[in-house]
Amino acid sequence: MRTFFTLAAGTALALTLSACEVRREGTAAETPTPAASAISEPAEAPTPAPAQSASPAASIIRDEASPSPAATELEPAAEPVVLTLPFPDGSNISAAAERQLAALLRTTAIAQDWPVILSGHTDSGGNDQANLRASRARAEAVAAWLVERGVDDERIEVIAFGEQNPIAPNALPDGSANEAGRRANRRVDIRIAPPEGETENAEGDQDA
């Protein structure tokens, strides 16, 4: 009888151990391994492409579009000015002469440090002394006009010629007065130019 119970107990123990093994195997199968895990690693963000700088071709186009210093036009060199102002009546500056003087102030020659020579002239009417005074008065009137508008007085030279240098006949062939010619002779000649020494030096430099 004891043997029967011993066998029965042994059998029951064997069944119990078998059941435990089955539970352990089932538990192990249900536990997910890291390789079988449903959780996936987050996708790696794509590396942004480096921003492209301005292409060399664009820079070249900009450089070509910009004018180079060599392509810019140079300012023209100042040229001497010779101008004749009419003085049909007395020593007053006429409206026409004033317009000529205003244009003279805009020239490049007036901006240079060149002498301004004013030569006064008259017609042949009257005596020599009166004509000298009249020609000087006309040249002095022009000098005062220029000085009032910024021309340095030290640059200006006034020369009175009287009736010595006519540009038109004072008389007609029959000896009568040539009124048109006398009006033309009543004038002031203006010359703005570098001194003769400077002109010669500049020409010598060019030849060299």
C-alpha positions in Angstrom: 0.0 0.0 0.0 2.8 2.3 0.9 4.4 1.4 -2.4 1.2 2.4 -4.2 1.1 5.8 -2.5 4.8 6.3 -3.2 4.3 5.6 -6.9 1.2 7.9 -7.0 3.2 10.6 -5.3 6.0 10.2 -7.7 3.6 10.4 -10.6 1.9 13.5 -9.3 5.3 15.2 -8.7 6.3 14.4 -12.3 3.1 15.8 -13.7 3.6 18.9 -11.6 7.1 19.5 -12.8 6.0 18.9 -16.4 3.3 21.6 -16.0 5.9 24.0 -14.6 8.1 23.4 -17.6 5.2 24.1 -19.9 4.4 27.4 -18.1 8.0 28.5 -18.3 8.2 27.7 -22.0 4.9 29.6 -22.6 6.1 32.6 -20.6 9.3 32.7 -22.5 7.5 32.6 -25.9 5.2 35.5 -24.9 8.0 37.8 -23.8 9.2 39.7 -26.9 12.8 39.8 -27.5 14.6 43.1 -28.5 14.9 41.8 -32.0 11.2 41.0 -32.3 10.1 44.3 -30.6 7.4 46.2 -32.5 9.0 49.6 -31.4 11.2 50.9 -34.2 14.0 53.4 -34.0 12.9 56.9 -35.2 14.0 57.5 -38.8 17.2 59.5 -39.1 16.5 63.0 -40.4 17.9 63.7 -43.8 21.1 65.9 -43.8 20.2 69.3 -45.4 22.2 70.1 -48.5 24.6 73.0 -48.0 23.3 76.3 -49.3 24.9 77.2 -52.6 26.7 80.5 -52.7 26.3 82.9 -55.6 27.8 81.4 -58.7 31.0 82.8 -60.1 29.2 83.5 -63.3 26.8 85.9 -61.6 29.7 87.8 -60.0 31.4 88.1 -63.4 28.2 89.5 -64.9 27.9 92.1 -62.2 31.5 93.1 -62.7 31.0 93.4 -66.4 27.9 95.5 -66.0 29.7 97.9 -63.7 31.7 100.5 -65.7 35.4 100.3 -65.0 37.3 103.5 -64.3 39.0 103.2 -67.6 35.7 103.2 -69.4 34.4 106.4 -67.8 34.8 109.5 -69.9 37.4 112.0 -68.7 36.5 115.6 -68.3 37.7 117.7 -71.3 40.7 119.8 -70.7 40.1 123.5 -70.3 40.6 125.5 -73.5 41.4 129.2 -73.8 38.5 131.5 -74.3 38.4 134.6 -76.6 35.2 136.6 -76.4 34.1 140.0 -77.8 31.5 142.1 -75.9 29.6 144.8 -77.8 29.4 148.3 -76.2 27.2 150.1 -78.7 26.5 153.0 -76.3 28.8 154.4 -73.7 30.3 152.1 -71.0 27.2 150.4 -69.8 27.0 146.6 -70.2 24.1 145.7 -72.5 21.7 142.8 -71.9 23.3 140.9 -74.8 26.8 141.4 -73.3 25.5 140.3 -69.9 24.2 137.1 -71.3 27.6 136.4 -72.9 29.3 137.0 -69.5 26.9 134.7 -67.8 27.9 131.9 -70.3 31.5 132.8 -69.7 31.2 132.0 -66.0 30.1 128.4 -66.8 33.2 127.6 -68.9 36.1 125.5 -67.6 38.6 128.3 -68.5 37.1 130.6 -65.9 37.6 127.9 -63.3 41.4 127.8 -64.0 43.9 130.1 -62.4 44.5 131.8 -65.7 44.9 135.5 -66.3 41.8 137.3 -67.6 42.8 140.1 -70.0 40.2 142.8 -70.8 41.0 145.0 -73.7 38.8 148.1 -74.2 38.2 149.7 -77.6 36.4 152.6 -79.1 35.6 154.0 -82.5 37.5 156.9 -84.1 35.1 159.6 -83.0 36.5 162.1 -80.5 40.1 162.8 -79.5 42.7 160.2 -78.5 42.6 161.0 -74.7 38.8 160.8 -74.6 38.9 157.5 -76.5 41.5 156.0 -74.1 39.3 157.0 -71.1 36.2 155.5 -72.8 37.9 152.2 -73.7 39.3 151.9 -70.1 35.8 152.6 -68.6 34.3 149.8 -70.7 37.0 147.3 -69.6 36.7 148.3 -66.0 32.9 147.8 -66.1 33.4 144.2 -67.3 36.1 143.7 -64.6 33.7 144.9 -61.9 30.9 142.6 -63.2 33.2 139.5 -63.0 34.6 140.4 -59.5 31.1 140.8 -58.2 30.4 137.2 -59.3 33.5 135.6 -57.7 36.4 136.1 -60.1 39.6 137.1 -58.3 40.4 140.7 -59.0 44.2 139.8 -59.1 43.6 137.6 -62.1 42.2 140.5 -64.2 44.3 142.8 -66.3 42.7 145.9 -68.0 44.2 147.4 -71.1 42.9 150.5 -72.8 43.5 150.7 -76.6 41.2 153.6 -77.5 40.7 153.6 -81.3 44.0 151.9 -82.1 42.6 148.4 -83.1 39.4 148.7 -85.1 37.8 145.5 -86.4 35.6 147.4 -88.9 36.1 150.6 -91.0 35.1 153.7 -89.0 34.3 155.6 -92.3 32.9 154.7 -95.7 34.9 155.1 -98.9 33.4 158.5 -99.4 34.6 159.7 -96.0 31.3 159.7 -94.3 30.9 157.9 -90.9 30.3 154.2 -91.0 27.9 153.8 -88.2 27.8 150.0 -88.3 31.5 149.8 -88.3 31.8 152.3 -85.4 29.3 150.3 -83.3 31.4 147.1 -83.9 34.6 148.9 -82.8 33.0 150.0 -79.5 33.8 146.8 -77.6 35.7 144.8 -75.0 37.8 141.8 -76.0 38.2 139.1 -73.3 40.9 136.5 -73.4 41.3 133.8 -70.7 44.4 131.6 -71.4 47.4 130.2 -69.5 50.5 132.4 -69.5 52.7 132.0 -72.5 55.5 130.4 -70.4 53.1 127.7 -69.2 51.8 127.0 -72.7 55.4 126.6 -74.0 56.3 124.2 -71.1 53.1 122.1 -71.7 54.0 121.8 -75.4 57.6 120.9 -74.5 56.3 118.1 -72.2 54.1 116.7 -74.9 57.0 116.7 -77.4 59.2 114.9 -74.9 
